[in-house]
């Protein structure tokens, strides 16, 4: 057994300890004796803050933060592209009512429309969710980042964010730009100091080495969003190179691109939706960010996550080997090997338009 597999088994063992505490009645005692704080402390020892009941969306610890979030995160990019605002509102409301507590967004999604819609949809529901958006300064200075923060807060109709992440760290020089004096990292610190942001992180989809370069600064990131899917397991792998580092440091991994960003391997019959989601949920991730742009996709994903049981190491390896030929040429992970998934604002900041 290698060190990565040991880390994963330890992680699942910590999650499973909550069942023992539940059976002994310790969770109920914590509530009765000390209220929510006692409950949080008792559950923190189990690795999962709110144990899933039958049919509920399970929740998982967000790294070392002491906060728990739904294992399924509602992706704002696909949702913000829906044709009907009214239907988008209905889908998001249904997601929150079903138990999805984690909302994803970014300053640049659909020219700000995704944030504006989400702010409108969350009216009266803000306190029910863990709200995340991303700063899209793409190497510009702290001033630009802070201006974007204020715009995001206005669009989302909130006075604080639960999580603010540096978006799309995908170019070799991005870490240097973000950590330069007066860069985006200073904006993260300032936003936390002002009480406008609770937690901070970064995202990227291009190259594990770029993620590792960000992490080499030893900055206290709370989260890191990265592409994780069955093909990544054998191709330019974030699972092998980045995920173990996050796990060791207590930085919450947020999985994305689980169905390759466009669902192509599903449409082509290479894998099923359940195989795709179940594989990633079997990794030590805090949440899986899923692009949801219809009630059908929402209900499909809810069904999968509600009945989720982790794959064994053997099952995961069998699935990796089954799709290895498709993974080898990167056809289902073009976000790593091409500019097809790189945002236009980031390309412009690097002179690539």
Secondary structure, 3 states (H helix, E strand, C coil): CCHHHHHHHHHHHHHHHHHHHHHHCHHHHHHHHHHHHHHHHHHHCCCCCCCCCCCCCCEEECCCCCCEEECEEEEHHHHCCCCCHHHHHHHHHHHHHHCCCEECCCCCHHHHHHHHHHHHHCCCCHHHCEEEEEECCCCCCHHHHHHHHHHHHHHHCCCCEEEEEECCCCCCCHHHHHHCCCCHHHHHHHHHHCCCEEEEEEECCCCHHHHHHHHCCCCCCCEEEEECCCCHHHCCCHHHHCHHHHHHHCCEEEEECCCCCCCHHHHCCCCCHHHHHHHHHCCCCCEEEEECCCHHHHHHHHHHHHCCCCCCHHHHHHHHHHCHHHHCCCCCCHHHHCCCCCCHHHHHHCCCC
